[in-house]
Amino acid sequence: MRQVIEEFGRLPTTCISDAMQGLHNFDPAVKPLKEEYRICGRAITVKMPAGDNMMVLAAMKEARPGDILVIDSGNYAYRAVAGDFVIGLAQTLGLGGVVAYGTIRDVQSIKALNFPVFCTGTTVACSQKTGAGAINVPIACGHATVHPGDIIIGDADGVVAVPQGEAAAVLAAAREKLESDEERARRVLADARSAMEYIDHLVAAGRGK
């Protein structure tokens, strides 16, 4: 599995999404705090009630180095799923990144850590720690259902989840898509004539000619 994860880490999320017909894309609002952030690793999932992030800490106890902490707070925006201290804990423990279907706070301090965090936005309010929620259960992040152990890939375009049982097939299809895109770019973008011929072909096909 480690090799599969490494190979997914070299592919753009767009090709991986295309390989799955867009069926496992996170909500488009989930974006990296810095465009250059990229993540790829095994999912440790957290189902977090609004405003209670104790299970985020509990999940870190179960995580292995390189794992991605994926937190579902139902995109509750007012209270943060984590601040700079909690994100610092994740970094210190060697996690590969944090993805939150919800907000974070202490954004400047978190950016200074240079640790990849993907979220739907920022807020000023902290969460409490009463202990509700669950870890390593199926969760939803917008349009994507994530199971523990799924492969999570994120970059500037967004985040996708590859079901662990489909990893080999999706990897092969994503590689093929990338190679096809690169070949098309070399062929079509070589000069203006090639570009116009390509456009003419598509337009004619679309009109049924």
Secondary structure as UniProt FT lines:
FT   HELIX           2..8
FT   TURN            9..10
FT   HELIX           13..19
FT   TURN            20..24
FT   TURN            28..29
FT   STRAND          31..32
FT   TURN            35..36
FT   STRAND          39..47
FT   TURN            50..51
FT   HELIX           54..62
FT   TURN            65..66
FT   STRAND          68..72
FT   TURN            74..75
FT   HELIX           84..92
FT   TURN            93..94
FT   STRAND          97..101
FT   STRAND          103..104
FT   HELIX           107..113
FT   STRAND          117..119
FT   STRAND          121..122
FT   STRAND          134..135
FT   STRAND          139..141
FT   TURN            142..143
FT   STRAND          144..146
FT   TURN            148..149
FT   STRAND          151..155
FT   TURN            156..157
FT   STRAND          158..162
FT   HELIX           164..166
FT   HELIX           167..188
FT   TURN            189..190
FT   HELIX           192..206
FT   TURN            207..208
//
